Amino acid sequence: MGAADVVPGVSGGTIAFISGIYEELIETIHNVDMGFFKIWKKEGFKKAWKHYNLAFLTALFGGVLVSILSLAKLISWLLDNHPIAVWSFFFGLIIASIVYVGKQISKWNWITFVAIIAATVLSYTITIMEPVGSPESTWFLFFAGCIAIIAMILPGISGSFILLLLGAYETVIGVISQFLDSIKNLDGSMFLDAFLKMLVFAIGAVVGLKAFSKVLNWMFSNHKNLTLAILTGFMIGALNKIWPWKEVLSFRTNHDGEQVPFLEKSILPNDYSGDAQLWLAILFVVIGFLTIFTLERVAVSKKSE
């Protein structure tokens, strides 16, 4: 999930869904409240920890954090040097995810079809929106945290892409880099500044996650087919963002001072200005598709144990 969330266009929620932990994730987050301390006081910490399934959350978000901190540079390098292969892999991954989520819809009717179409249009519209400039306000990070974390747990909508649309992507990546550099250089003032900004963003993320988990948990409990249809539509619309062949319309300067694509549009391989690498793209689409198929098999086998 962490590796997916680093890439603007790929959702960690998609990975959670196809690995079979999505509903447990939403329900666990929904159930976490201040009652933890009451149980701790009456029955002990171990009982409270188990009651709220905190081992699951700790393992999951620990993995996300480690992945973001360790794989961010690798994924950035792969996107810079092998963009078609990487985007093709993610394209195959999302196609398989659409099939996986869609086939779980047990009842089809006109409401289901309308939900898929509406979610597809909304998701596609988000992918073609022009990002805004980077905000300077620290408190904007709170709002960005709220919105981005919602996108990160929704299959098909990338939290990092939402940050890009809000103009907060470079700010957040820059704060993470500043935090790591402050530890490396033992710079106390830089560490404090970065830590406070990360804290504001994290508080916003917690607030957004807790609030939205209530909505998702209620949707899954009362309108599961409709929810699955909406999530399927989100992923269909998101395919535009991860289409391997793009034409760059404008550039932006990233936190390293480098010129990177800012606004792009999807084009056919025949119209691509460089080497379209069509067969390589097809190969990685298949690899991405089979990756999801394998994850699904693993998830099914674990459920049957």
Helices and strands as residue ranges (DSSP letters): H 2-6, H 12-18, H 22-31, H 35-43, H 45-51, H 54-81, H 83-102, H 110-128, H 140-152, H 159-166, H 169-185, H 188-222, H 224-238, E 246-253, E 259-266, G 269-271, H 278-304
